[in-house]
Amino acid sequence: MTLNRPNASGHIAKTKSPADGRSFLVELTPLGLEVQHGAWKRFLPAQDAVVEQLDLPADDVSAALRRLTEGVRATTPC
């Protein structure tokens, strides 16, 4: 995965890791946080529409998805 595009657009800041010097620490810049927040606000109406259609409480669905994710991770080689 390359971080060149988000880095060039000013959405992330990369700094060398003080732990080993070979890896990088990556964090969203204020601009990156603003873009992420805007994307999330546009996604929320779709999420709310899906939740309204569920036959189960959203918390039950979230718990089932967490268990599914854990099961996939446990059986998938890294």
PyMOL Python script that loads the backbone (N, CA, C, O; Angstrom):
from pymol import cmd

cmd.read_pdbstr("""\
ATOM      1  N   MET A   1       0.847  -1.177   0.000  1.00  0.00           N
ATOM      2  CA  MET A   1       0.000   0.000   0.000  1.00  0.00           C
ATOM      3  C   MET A   1       0.889   1.235   0.000  1.00  0.00           C
ATOM      4  O   MET A   1       1.829   1.348   0.786  1.00  0.00           O
ATOM      5  N   THR A   2       0.579   2.128  -0.871  1.00  0.00           N
ATOM      6  CA  THR A   2       1.362   3.350  -0.941  1.00  0.00           C
ATOM      7  C   THR A   2       0.597   4.510  -0.308  1.00  0.00           C
ATOM      8  O   THR A   2      -0.628   4.597  -0.400  1.00  0.00           O
ATOM      9  N   LEU A   3       1.328   5.365   0.314  1.00  0.00           N
ATOM     10  CA  LEU A   3       0.731   6.540   0.950  1.00  0.00           C
ATOM     11  C   LEU A   3       1.097   7.814   0.213  1.00  0.00           C
ATOM     12  O   LEU A   3       0.906   8.914   0.732  1.00  0.00           O
ATOM     13  N   ASN A   4       1.621   7.671  -0.991  1.00  0.00           N
ATOM     14  CA  ASN A   4       2.071   8.850  -1.727  1.00  0.00           C
ATOM     15  C   ASN A   4       0.934   9.814  -2.041  1.00  0.00           C
ATOM     16  O   ASN A   4       1.082  11.020  -1.844  1.00  0.00           O
ATOM     17  N   ARG A   5      -0.207   9.304  -2.528  1.00  0.00           N
ATOM     18  CA  ARG A   5      -1.305  10.199  -2.922  1.00  0.00           C
ATOM     19  C   ARG A   5      -1.881  10.949  -1.723  1.00  0.00           C
ATOM     20  O   ARG A   5      -1.984  12.175  -1.777  1.00  0.00           O
ATOM     21  N   PRO A   6      -2.268  10.248  -0.621  1.00  0.00           N
ATOM     22  CA  PRO A   6      -2.793  11.021   0.515  1.00  0.00           C
ATOM     23  C   PRO A   6      -1.743  11.950   1.135  1.00  0.00           C
ATOM     24  O   PRO A   6      -2.077  13.004   1.676  1.00  0.00           O
ATOM     25  N   ASN A   7      -0.479  11.548   1.049  1.00  0.00           N
ATOM     26  CA  ASN A   7       0.579  12.401   1.584  1.00  0.00           C
ATOM     27  C   ASN A   7       0.719  13.658   0.718  1.00  0.00           C
ATOM     28  O   ASN A   7       0.841  14.766   1.242  1.00  0.00           O
ATOM     29  N   ALA A   8       0.701  13.484  -0.600  1.00  0.00           N
ATOM     30  CA  ALA A   8       0.835  14.625  -1.513  1.00  0.00           C
ATOM     31  C   ALA A   8      -0.364  15.568  -1.418  1.00  0.00           C
ATOM     32  O   ALA A   8      -0.227  16.773  -1.626  1.00  0.00           O
ATOM     33  N   SER A   9      -1.538  15.018  -1.104  1.00  0.00           N
ATOM     34  CA  SER A   9      -2.734  15.865  -1.017  1.00  0.00           C
ATOM     35  C   SER A   9      -2.847  16.574   0.325  1.00  0.00           C
ATOM     36  O   SER A   9      -3.736  17.402   0.525  1.00  0.00           O
ATOM     37  N   GLY A  10      -1.948  16.250   1.238  1.00  0.00           N
ATOM     38  CA  GLY A  10      -1.959  16.912   2.538  1.00  0.00           C
ATOM     39  C   GLY A  10      -2.913  16.288   3.543  1.00  0.00           C
ATOM     40  O   GLY A  10      -3.206  16.892   4.575  1.00  0.00           O
ATOM     41  N   HIS A  11      -3.405  15.080   3.253  1.00  0.00           N
ATOM     42  CA  HIS A  11      -4.353  14.421   4.156  1.00  0.00           C
ATOM     43  C   HIS A  11      -3.671  13.665   5.291  1.00  0.00           C
ATOM     44  O   HIS A  11      -4.278  13.432   6.336  1.00  0.00           O
ATOM     45  N   ILE A  12      -2.417  13.285   5.088  1.00  0.00           N
ATOM     46  CA  ILE A  12      -1.691  12.567   6.141  1.00  0.00           C
ATOM     47  C   ILE A  12      -0.322  13.200   6.351  1.00  0.00           C
ATOM     48  O   ILE A  12       0.205  13.912   5.496  1.00  0.00           O
ATOM     49  N   ALA A  13       0.223  12.917   7.508  1.00  0.00           N
ATOM     50  CA  ALA A  13       1.598  13.307   7.820  1.00  0.00           C
ATOM     51  C   ALA A  13       2.366  12.042   8.155  1.00  0.00           C
ATOM     52  O   ALA A  13       1.938  11.257   9.001  1.00  0.00           O
ATOM     53  N   LYS A  14       3.499  11.842   7.496  1.00  0.00           N
ATOM     54  CA  LYS A  14       4.369  10.694   7.759  1.00  0.00           C
ATOM     55  C   LYS A  14       5.623  11.177   8.465  1.00  0.00           C
ATOM     56  O   LYS A  14       6.256  12.142   8.038  1.00  0.00           O
ATOM     57  N   THR A  15       5.973  10.502   9.541  1.00  0.00           N
ATOM     58  CA  THR A  15       7.231  10.788  10.219  1.00  0.00           C
ATOM     59  C   THR A  15       7.945   9.470  10.476  1.00  0.00           C
ATOM     60  O   THR A  15       7.302   8.443  10.693  1.00  0.00           O
ATOM     61  N   LYS A  16       9.253   9.497  10.453  1.00  0.00           N
ATOM     62  CA  LYS A  16      10.014   8.276  10.729  1.00  0.00           C
ATOM     63  C   LYS A  16       9.752   7.834  12.159  1.00  0.00           C
ATOM     64  O   LYS A  16       9.668   8.647  13.079  1.00  0.00           O
ATOM     65  N   SER A  17       9.627   6.536  12.316  1.00  0.00           N
ATOM     66  CA  SER A  17       9.396   5.976  13.644  1.00  0.00           C
ATOM     67  C   SER A  17      10.654   6.134  14.494  1.00  0.00           C
ATOM     68  O   SER A  17      11.745   5.756  14.068  1.00  0.00           O
ATOM     69  N   PRO A  18      10.506   6.685  15.681  1.00  0.00           N
ATOM     70  CA  PRO A  18      11.684   6.786  16.555  1.00  0.00           C
ATOM     71  C   PRO A  18      12.129   5.415  17.064  1.00  0.00           C
ATOM     72  O   PRO A  18      13.246   5.268  17.561  1.00  0.00           O
ATOM     73  N   ALA A  19      11.260   4.416  16.942  1.00  0.00           N
ATOM     74  CA  ALA A  19      11.585   3.083  17.458  1.00  0.00           C
ATOM     75  C   ALA A  19      12.614   2.362  16.593  1.00  0.00           C
ATOM     76  O   ALA A  19      13.497   1.685  17.121  1.00  0.00           O
ATOM     77  N   ASP A  20      12.509   2.501  15.237  1.00  0.00           N
ATOM     78  CA  ASP A  20      13.445   1.745  14.411  1.00  0.00           C
ATOM     79  C   ASP A  20      13.988   2.507  13.200  1.00  0.00           C
ATOM     80  O   ASP A  20      14.938   2.040  12.573  1.00  0.00           O
ATOM     81  N   GLY A  21      13.429   3.640  12.858  1.00  0.00           N
ATOM     82  CA  GLY A  21      13.952   4.425  11.750  1.00  0.00           C
ATOM     83  C   GLY A  21      13.632   3.891  10.369  1.00  0.00           C
ATOM     84  O   GLY A  21      13.835   4.596   9.380  1.00  0.00           O
ATOM     85  N   ARG A  22      13.132   2.651  10.270  1.00  0.00           N
ATOM     86  CA  ARG A  22      12.776   2.087   8.961  1.00  0.00           C
ATOM     87  C   ARG A  22      11.302   2.264   8.662  1.00  0.00           C
ATOM     88  O   ARG A  22      10.911   2.393   7.501  1.00  0.00           O
ATOM     89  N   SER A  23      10.493   2.269   9.687  1.00  0.00           N
ATOM     90  CA  SER A  23       9.050   2.391   9.496  1.00  0.00           C
ATOM     91  C   SER A  23       8.630   3.848   9.721  1.00  0.00           C
ATOM     92  O   SER A  23       9.420   4.696  10.139  1.00  0.00           O
ATOM     93  N   PHE A  24       7.358   4.095   9.426  1.00  0.00           N
ATOM     94  CA  PHE A  24       6.824   5.442   9.551  1.00  0.00           C
ATOM     95  C   PHE A  24       5.625   5.450  10.477  1.00  0.00           C
ATOM     96  O   PHE A  24       4.901   4.460  10.583  1.00  0.00           O
ATOM     97  N   LEU A  25       5.422   6.562  11.139  1.00  0.00           N
ATOM     98  CA  LEU A  25       4.191   6.826  11.863  1.00  0.00           C
ATOM     99  C   LEU A  25       3.331   7.669  10.931  1.00  0.00           C
ATOM    100  O   LEU A  25       3.816   8.629  10.332  1.00  0.00           O
ATOM    101  N   VAL A  26       2.069   7.317  10.811  1.00  0.00           N
ATOM    102  CA  VAL A  26       1.166   8.014   9.900  1.00  0.00           C
ATOM    103  C   VAL A  26      -0.020   8.518  10.697  1.00  0.00           C
ATOM    104  O   VAL A  26      -0.605   7.783  11.492  1.00  0.00           O
ATOM    105  N   GLU A  27      -0.371   9.777  10.481  1.00  0.00           N
ATOM    106  CA  GLU A  27      -1.556  10.327  11.143  1.00  0.00           C
ATOM    107  C   GLU A  27      -2.254  11.301  10.208  1.00  0.00           C
ATOM    108  O   GLU A  27      -1.636  11.906   9.333  1.00  0.00           O
ATOM    109  N   LEU A  28      -3.555  11.436  10.415  1.00  0.00           N
ATOM    110  CA  LEU A  28      -4.323  12.393   9.625  1.00  0.00           C
ATOM    111  C   LEU A  28      -3.950  13.810  10.030  1.00  0.00           C
ATOM    112  O   LEU A  28      -3.768  14.110  11.210  1.00  0.00           O
ATOM    113  N   THR A  29      -3.841  14.666   9.039  1.00  0.00           N
ATOM    114  CA  THR A  29      -3.628  16.088   9.280  1.00  0.00           C
ATOM    115  C   THR A  29      -4.988  16.724   9.579  1.00  0.00           C
ATOM    116  O   THR A  29      -6.015  16.061   9.435  1.00  0.00           O
ATOM    117  N   PRO A  30      -5.014  17.981   9.986  1.00  0.00           N
ATOM    118  CA  PRO A  30      -6.312  18.644  10.142  1.00  0.00           C
ATOM    119  C   PRO A  30      -7.151  18.583   8.857  1.00  0.00           C
ATOM    120  O   PRO A  30      -8.365  18.390   8.920  1.00  0.00           O
ATOM    121  N   LEU A  31      -6.508  18.746   7.695  1.00  0.00           N
ATOM    122  CA  LEU A  31      -7.240  18.625   6.431  1.00  0.00           C
ATOM    123  C   LEU A  31      -7.761  17.205   6.251  1.00  0.00           C
ATOM    124  O   LEU A  31      -8.902  17.013   5.829  1.00  0.00           O
ATOM    125  N   GLY A  32      -6.935  16.208   6.566  1.00  0.00           N
ATOM    126  CA  GLY A  32      -7.356  14.811   6.457  1.00  0.00           C
ATOM    127  C   GLY A  32      -8.534  14.506   7.373  1.00  0.00           C
ATOM    128  O   GLY A  32      -9.458  13.791   6.986  1.00  0.00           O
ATOM    129  N   LEU A  33      -8.501  15.049   8.586  1.00  0.00           N
ATOM    130  CA  LEU A  33      -9.618  14.864   9.512  1.00  0.00           C
ATOM    131  C   LEU A  33     -10.895  15.511   8.977  1.00  0.00           C
ATOM    132  O   LEU A  33     -11.986  14.960   9.121  1.00  0.00           O
ATOM    133  N   GLU A  34     -10.749  16.684   8.358  1.00  0.00           N
ATOM    134  CA  GLU A  34     -11.901  17.374   7.789  1.00  0.00           C
ATOM    135  C   GLU A  34     -12.511  16.561   6.637  1.00  0.00           C
ATOM    136  O   GLU A  34     -13.732  16.440   6.541  1.00  0.00           O
ATOM    137  N   VAL A  35     -11.666  16.012   5.775  1.00  0.00           N
ATOM    138  CA  VAL A  35     -12.146  15.194   4.659  1.00  0.00           C
ATOM    139  C   VAL A  35     -12.817  13.919   5.182  1.00  0.00           C
ATOM    140  O   VAL A  35     -13.879  13.526   4.700  1.00  0.00           O
ATOM    141  N   GLN A  36     -12.191  13.286   6.163  1.00  0.00           N
ATOM    142  CA  GLN A  36     -12.765  12.066   6.743  1.00  0.00           C
ATOM    143  C   GLN A  36     -14.113  12.354   7.373  1.00  0.00           C
ATOM    144  O   GLN A  36     -15.055  11.579   7.210  1.00  0.00           O
ATOM    145  N   HIS A  37     -14.214  13.455   8.087  1.00  0.00           N
ATOM    146  CA  HIS A  37     -15.472  13.831   8.730  1.00  0.00           C
ATOM    147  C   HIS A  37     -16.557  14.084   7.678  1.00  0.00           C
ATOM    148  O   HIS A  37     -17.702  13.664   7.850  1.00  0.00           O
ATOM    149  N   GLY A  38     -16.196  14.767   6.595  1.00  0.00           N
ATOM    150  CA  GLY A  38     -17.157  15.025   5.526  1.00  0.00           C
ATOM    151  C   GLY A  38     -17.650  13.741   4.881  1.00  0.00           C
ATOM    152  O   GLY A  38     -18.837  13.612   4.578  1.00  0.00           O
ATOM    153  N   ALA A  39     -16.745  12.786   4.667  1.00  0.00           N
ATOM    154  CA  ALA A  39     -17.139  11.500   4.087  1.00  0.00           C
ATOM    155  C   ALA A  39     -18.077  10.760   5.033  1.00  0.00           C
ATOM    156  O   ALA A  39     -19.065  10.168   4.597  1.00  0.00           O
ATOM    157  N   TRP A  40     -17.769  10.793   6.322  1.00  0.00           N
ATOM    158  CA  TRP A  40     -18.613  10.111   7.305  1.00  0.00           C
ATOM    159  C   TRP A  40     -20.019  10.721   7.340  1.00  0.00           C
ATOM    160  O   TRP A  40     -21.007   9.993   7.427  1.00  0.00           O
ATOM    161  N   LYS A  41     -20.110  12.046   7.274  1.00  0.00           N
ATOM    162  CA  LYS A  41     -21.422  12.703   7.291  1.00  0.00           C
ATOM    163  C   LYS A  41     -22.253  12.294   6.079  1.00  0.00           C
ATOM    164  O   LYS A  41     -23.472  12.160   6.188  1.00  0.00           O
ATOM    165  N   ARG A  42     -21.610  12.090   4.917  1.00  0.00           N
ATOM    166  CA  ARG A  42     -22.346  11.662   3.721  1.00  0.00           C
ATOM    167  C   ARG A  42     -22.756  10.196   3.815  1.00  0.00           C
ATOM    168  O   ARG A  42     -23.741   9.796   3.195  1.00  0.00           O
ATOM    169  N   PHE A  43     -22.026   9.392   4.571  1.00  0.00           N
ATOM    170  CA  PHE A  43     -22.312   7.971   4.717  1.00  0.00           C
ATOM    171  C   PHE A  43     -23.442   7.710   5.716  1.00  0.00           C
ATOM    172  O   PHE A  43     -24.179   6.736   5.563  1.00  0.00           O
ATOM    173  N   LEU A  44     -23.589   8.547   6.717  1.00  0.00           N
ATOM    174  CA  LEU A  44     -24.558   8.305   7.790  1.00  0.00           C
ATOM    175  C   LEU A  44     -25.996   8.091   7.308  1.00  0.00           C
ATOM    176  O   LEU A  44     -26.649   7.186   7.827  1.00  0.00           O
ATOM    177  N   PRO A  45     -26.536   8.857   6.353  1.00  0.00           N
ATOM    178  CA  PRO A  45     -27.906   8.588   5.907  1.00  0.00           C
ATOM    179  C   PRO A  45     -28.080   7.184   5.328  1.00  0.00           C
ATOM    180  O   PRO A  45     -29.104   6.542   5.558  1.00  0.00           O
ATOM    181  N   ALA A  46     -27.092   6.708   4.582  1.00  0.00           N
ATOM    182  CA  ALA A  46     -27.178   5.346   4.038  1.00  0.00           C
ATOM    183  C   ALA A  46     -27.135   4.322   5.165  1.00  0.00           C
ATOM    184  O   ALA A  46     -27.883   3.344   5.153  1.00  0.00           O
ATOM    185  N   GLN A  47     -26.262   4.550   6.134  1.00  0.00           N
ATOM    186  CA  GLN A  47     -26.183   3.638   7.277  1.00  0.00           C
ATOM    187  C   GLN A  47     -27.508   3.612   8.027  1.00  0.00           C
ATOM    188  O   GLN A  47     -27.995   2.538   8.380  1.00  0.00           O
ATOM    189  N   ASP A  48     -28.091   4.765   8.272  1.00  0.00           N
ATOM    190  CA  ASP A  48     -29.362   4.838   8.990  1.00  0.00           C
ATOM    191  C   ASP A  48     -30.469   4.112   8.222  1.00  0.00           C
ATOM    192  O   ASP A  48     -31.307   3.448   8.831  1.00  0.00           O
ATOM    193  N   ALA A  49     -30.479   4.231   6.896  1.00  0.00           N
ATOM    194  CA  ALA A  49     -31.494   3.556   6.083  1.00  0.00           C
ATOM    195  C   ALA A  49     -31.354   2.038   6.186  1.00  0.00           C
ATOM    196  O   ALA A  49     -32.356   1.326   6.249  1.00  0.00           O
ATOM    197  N   VAL A  50     -30.133   1.547   6.203  1.00  0.00           N
ATOM    198  CA  VAL A  50     -29.918   0.102   6.340  1.00  0.00           C
ATOM    199  C   VAL A  50     -30.360  -0.364   7.715  1.00  0.00           C
ATOM    200  O   VAL A  50     -31.035  -1.387   7.829  1.00  0.00           O
ATOM    201  N   VAL A  51     -29.997   0.361   8.753  1.00  0.00           N
ATOM    202  CA  VAL A  51     -30.362  -0.023  10.117  1.00  0.00           C
ATOM    203  C   VAL A  51     -31.880  -0.089  10.277  1.00  0.00           C
ATOM    204  O   VAL A  51     -32.392  -0.959  10.981  1.00  0.00           O
ATOM    205  N   GLU A  52     -32.597   0.821   9.631  1.00  0.00           N
ATOM    206  CA  GLU A  52     -34.059   0.808   9.703  1.00  0.00           C
ATOM    207  C   GLU A  52     -34.657  -0.464   9.109  1.00  0.00           C
ATOM    208  O   GLU A  52     -35.754  -0.870   9.492  1.00  0.00           O
ATOM    209  N   GLN A  53     -33.949  -1.090   8.182  1.00  0.00           N
ATOM    210  CA  GLN A  53     -34.453  -2.290   7.509  1.00  0.00           C
ATOM    211  C   GLN A  53     -34.106  -3.589   8.242  1.00  0.00           C
ATOM    212  O   GLN A  53     -34.582  -4.656   7.856  1.00  0.00           O
ATOM    213  N   LEU A  54     -33.298  -3.515   9.274  1.00  0.00           N
ATOM    214  CA  LEU A  54     -32.867  -4.716   9.994  1.00  0.00           C
ATOM    215  C   LEU A  54     -34.010  -5.312  10.804  1.00  0.00           C
ATOM    216  O   LEU A  54     -34.839  -4.597  11.366  1.00  0.00           O
ATOM    217  N   ASP A  55     -34.031  -6.642  10.849  1.00  0.00           N
ATOM    218  CA  ASP A  55     -34.999  -7.330  11.701  1.00  0.00           C
ATOM    219  C   ASP A  55     -34.470  -7.540  13.109  1.00  0.00           C
ATOM    220  O   ASP A  55     -35.178  -8.064  13.969  1.00  0.00           O
ATOM    221  N   LEU A  56     -33.241  -7.139  13.348  1.00  0.00           N
ATOM    222  CA  LEU A  56     -32.594  -7.290  14.649  1.00  0.00           C
ATOM    223  C   LEU A  56     -32.115  -5.924  15.122  1.00  0.00           C
ATOM    224  O   LEU A  56     -31.899  -5.024  14.310  1.00  0.00           O
ATOM    225  N   PRO A  57     -31.949  -5.769  16.422  1.00  0.00           N
ATOM    226  CA  PRO A  57     -31.354  -4.527  16.913  1.00  0.00           C
ATOM    227  C   PRO A  57     -29.943  -4.346  16.337  1.00  0.00           C
ATOM    228  O   PRO A  57     -29.202  -5.316  16.179  1.00  0.00           O
ATOM    229  N   ALA A  58     -29.585  -3.119  16.030  1.00  0.00           N
ATOM    230  CA  ALA A  58     -28.280  -2.830  15.431  1.00  0.00           C
ATOM    231  C   ALA A  58     -27.135  -3.348  16.299  1.00  0.00           C
ATOM    232  O   ALA A  58     -26.116  -3.785  15.766  1.00  0.00           O
ATOM    233  N   ASP A  59     -27.279  -3.308  17.618  1.00  0.00           N
ATOM    234  CA  ASP A  59     -26.221  -3.813  18.498  1.00  0.00           C
ATOM    235  C   ASP A  59     -26.013  -5.311  18.313  1.00  0.00           C
ATOM    236  O   ASP A  59     -24.881  -5.791  18.372  1.00  0.00           O
ATOM    237  N   ASP A  60     -27.101  -6.058  18.088  1.00  0.00           N
ATOM    238  CA  ASP A  60     -26.978  -7.498  17.847  1.00  0.00           C
ATOM    239  C   ASP A  60     -26.255  -7.768  16.530  1.00  0.00           C
ATOM    240  O   ASP A  60     -25.428  -8.676  16.443  1.00  0.00           O
ATOM    241  N   VAL A  61     -26.567  -6.986  15.519  1.00  0.00           N
ATOM    242  CA  VAL A  61     -25.906  -7.136  14.219  1.00  0.00           C
ATOM    243  C   VAL A  61     -24.419  -6.809  14.355  1.00  0.00           C
ATOM    244  O   VAL A  61     -23.575  -7.529  13.821  1.00  0.00           O
ATOM    245  N   SER A  62     -24.096  -5.731  15.064  1.00  0.00           N
ATOM    246  CA  SER A  62     -22.694  -5.358  15.270  1.00  0.00           C
ATOM    247  C   SER A  62     -21.936  -6.456  15.999  1.00  0.00           C
ATOM    248  O   SER A  62     -20.803  -6.775  15.638  1.00  0.00           O
ATOM    249  N   ALA A  63     -22.552  -7.036  17.019  1.00  0.00           N
ATOM    250  CA  ALA A  63     -21.902  -8.118  17.768  1.00  0.00           C
ATOM    251  C   ALA A  63     -21.658  -9.326  16.865  1.00  0.00           C
ATOM    252  O   ALA A  63     -20.597  -9.947  16.928  1.00  0.00           O
ATOM    253  N   ALA A  64     -22.633  -9.657  16.029  1.00  0.00           N
ATOM    254  CA  ALA A  64     -22.478 -10.790  15.109  1.00  0.00           C
ATOM    255  C   ALA A  64     -21.362 -10.519  14.107  1.00  0.00           C
ATOM    256  O   ALA A  64     -20.583 -11.420  13.794  1.00  0.00           O
ATOM    257  N   LEU A  65     -21.276  -9.300  13.605  1.00  0.00           N
ATOM    258  CA  LEU A  65     -20.212  -8.956  12.662  1.00  0.00           C
ATOM    259  C   LEU A  65     -18.840  -9.006  13.323  1.00  0.00           C
ATOM    260  O   LEU A  65     -17.864  -9.426  12.702  1.00  0.00           O
ATOM    261  N   ARG A  66     -18.763  -8.579  14.586  1.00  0.00           N
ATOM    262  CA  ARG A  66     -17.489  -8.680  15.314  1.00  0.00           C
ATOM    263  C   ARG A  66     -17.076 -10.139  15.455  1.00  0.00           C
ATOM    264  O   ARG A  66     -15.913 -10.481  15.246  1.00  0.00           O
ATOM    265  N   ARG A  67     -18.032 -11.005  15.812  1.00  0.00           N
ATOM    266  CA  ARG A  67     -17.720 -12.436  15.951  1.00  0.00           C
ATOM    267  C   ARG A  67     -17.302 -13.032  14.611  1.00  0.00           C
ATOM    268  O   ARG A  67     -16.382 -13.848  14.559  1.00  0.00           O
ATOM    269  N   LEU A  68     -17.965 -12.637  13.531  1.00  0.00           N
ATOM    270  CA  LEU A  68     -17.601 -13.106  12.203  1.00  0.00           C
ATOM    271  C   LEU A  68     -16.185 -12.677  11.848  1.00  0.00           C
ATOM    272  O   LEU A  68     -15.402 -13.477  11.335  1.00  0.00           O
ATOM    273  N   THR A  69     -15.854 -11.424  12.119  1.00  0.00           N
ATOM    274  CA  THR A  69     -14.515 -10.910  11.842  1.00  0.00           C
ATOM    275  C   THR A  69     -13.463 -11.679  12.646  1.00  0.00           C
ATOM    276  O   THR A  69     -12.413 -12.042  12.116  1.00  0.00           O
ATOM    277  N   GLU A  70     -13.748 -11.921  13.911  1.00  0.00           N
ATOM    278  CA  GLU A  70     -12.821 -12.682  14.747  1.00  0.00           C
ATOM    279  C   GLU A  70     -12.626 -14.095  14.204  1.00  0.00           C
ATOM    280  O   GLU A  70     -11.508 -14.609  14.196  1.00  0.00           O
ATOM    281  N   GLY A  71     -13.709 -14.720  13.750  1.00  0.00           N
ATOM    282  CA  GLY A  71     -13.617 -16.059  13.179  1.00  0.00           C
ATOM    283  C   GLY A  71     -12.771 -16.090  11.906  1.00  0.00           C
ATOM    284  O   GLY A  71     -11.964 -16.997  11.706  1.00  0.00           O
ATOM    285  N   VAL A  72     -12.966 -15.091  11.057  1.00  0.00           N
ATOM    286  CA  VAL A  72     -12.178 -15.016   9.821  1.00  0.00           C
ATOM    287  C   VAL A  72     -10.713 -14.803  10.155  1.00  0.00           C
ATOM    288  O   VAL A  72      -9.844 -15.451   9.573  1.00  0.00           O
ATOM    289  N   ARG A  73     -10.430 -13.902  11.086  1.00  0.00           N
ATOM    290  CA  ARG A  73      -9.027 -13.662  11.464  1.00  0.00           C
ATOM    291  C   ARG A  73      -8.384 -14.897  12.063  1.00  0.00           C
ATOM    292  O   ARG A  73      -7.210 -15.168  11.812  1.00  0.00           O
ATOM    293  N   ALA A  74      -9.139 -15.649  12.853  1.00  0.00           N
ATOM    294  CA  ALA A  74      -8.591 -16.838  13.513  1.00  0.00           C
ATOM    295  C   ALA A  74      -8.266 -17.942  12.522  1.00  0.00           C
ATOM    296  O   ALA A  74      -7.413 -18.787  12.796  1.00  0.00           O
ATOM    297  N   THR A  75      -8.931 -17.947  11.375  1.00  0.00           N
ATOM    298  CA  THR A  75      -8.729 -19.025  10.413  1.00  0.00           C
ATOM    299  C   THR A  75      -7.969 -18.599   9.169  1.00  0.00           C
ATOM    300  O   THR A  75      -7.778 -19.397   8.251  1.00  0.00           O
ATOM    301  N   THR A  76      -7.536 -17.345   9.134  1.00  0.00           N
ATOM    302  CA  THR A  76      -6.816 -16.842   7.967  1.00  0.00           C
ATOM    303  C   THR A  76      -5.354 -16.636   8.323  1.00  0.00           C
ATOM    304  O   THR A  76      -5.035 -15.934   9.282  1.00  0.00           O
ATOM    305  N   PRO A  77      -4.460 -17.252   7.545  1.00  0.00           N
ATOM    306  CA  PRO A  77      -3.037 -17.018   7.834  1.00  0.00           C
ATOM    307  C   PRO A  77      -2.664 -15.558   7.581  1.00  0.00           C
ATOM    308  O   PRO A  77      -3.175 -14.921   6.660  1.00  0.00           O
ATOM    309  N   CYS A  78      -1.774 -15.051   8.408  1.00  0.00           N
ATOM    310  CA  CYS A  78      -1.325 -13.652   8.273  1.00  0.00           C
ATOM    311  C   CYS A  78      -0.335 -13.491   7.154  1.00  0.00           C
ATOM    312  O   CYS A  78       0.141 -12.383   6.906  1.00  0.00           O
TER     313      CYS A  78
END
""", "prot")
cmd.dss("prot")
cmd.show_as("cartoon", "prot")
cmd.util.cbc("prot")
cmd.orient("prot")
